[in-house]
């Protein structure tokens, strides 16, 4: 009974969020972007009102002011008042949408706990919770600033246009609007909602990731999922394993499924080929259940792959090279070891280094990976890997088709290579911008060099994030100076009168 009541409350709040999100997305924060257009317009009208406080233009004074009784500055203030009112209402809708998003998230977490799927203890949950709290605080602060600016603007309308107090009020009002814009800009890099299943993906950034990927695609996708989606992913994998055909290894099946969805995302295979590949590892009922899953739809898989691709371009480039070598049957550079490495060409906040190892022999093999760079932290990494022989020789001696019956196609062989191979994922932190280099050495345990690579990259700041952060800081700084100046001038005026 309690669970049913919680689900009813969740549905009501989700419906309210969906309504507010539609308005917010079309008009306020996206679409028309009124939340930026309105304050910018208000500032223009406020400065014009300030400029014409002493004298109105001749065309206004001779034609309109005589009949309306309003000077040009006062008329502009009335228009500004209406714009600030619209800006305040926009901030209110935006804040309410975020509040309902937070409520829906908390209710989803509580409902999951009631169903014995605790999320609060999952990796990354405190991060997303702090993000929501911090964003809500910024939204509330921006709203309070806009309300204060609206109240001051109402007071300006009641004063004489050329009065000293009205001038200080215009300065204070424009400063508060500028600061409200800065508060809003500071939240634009972490947009989130609960209307769609991938609504938290753009805001979530995993603080940690595995350094050695056992089930490569499964762990890579799971790392980029927010805690709520990751708990559903675990339920999906349990359901997925229940549909596997007899004798199919679950690790191989999961990797082949995700590899198939990756190829589907790239457009390399169509819907019929997708069903053919999945039917080789799953029952017909399972293929139908997975392809028409209510949560993990094709659109959600595309969002996950796109998010992973944007963060880990080096991994997907490495996978693409392996697929190209498979397609032409290229002979490996080393007879008993398959090795490849990749790193992003352009690095912003961190560099993701991916290395792939696969033992092609029938005996265990130990290798040492060394990563050295004076431009990244850590400067020196040394890792020893024990490479077991694969269950079968997945590397072909001739060209391999993209898809065919059985596992002798690119999808099946890549799934086997990823399952039996080893993928290393190292995060390197840049120390400065500009040109940088990373040296990779693969050695025998005796110290003999097997492979040596030198990778050059360019480290730079992400332009949009830099522009957004610079704009937010500038708005808060300029607005703070203007508001402090208005307060100081008013205090001095009061003291002078006293």
Buried (B, 14 or more C-beta within 10 A) or exposed (E): EEEEEBEEBBEBBBEBBBEBBEBBBEBBBEEEEBBBBBBBBBBBBBBBBBEBBEEBEEEBEEEBBEEEEBBBBBBBBBBBBEBBBBBBBBBBBBBBBBBBBBBBBBBBBBBBEEEEBEBEEBBBBEBBBEBBEEBBEBBBBBBBBBBBBBBBBBBBBEBEBEEEBBBBBBBBBBBBBBBBBBBBBBBBBBBBBBBEBBBBBBBBBBEEBBEBBEBBBBBBBBBBBBBBBBBBBEBBBEBBBEBBEEEBBEBBBBBBBBBBBBBBBEEBBEEEBBBBBBBBBBBEEBBBBBBEBEEBBBEBBBBBBBBBBEBBBBBBBBBEBBBEBBBEEBEBEEEBBBBBBBBBEEBBEBBBBBBBBBBBEEEEBEBBBBBBBEBBEEEEBEBEBEBEBBEEBBBBEEEBEBBBEEBEBBBBBBBBBBBBBBBBBBBBEBEEEEEBEBBBBBBEEEEEEBBEBEBEBEBEEEEEEEEBBEBBEBBBEBBBEBBEBBBEBBEEEEEEEE
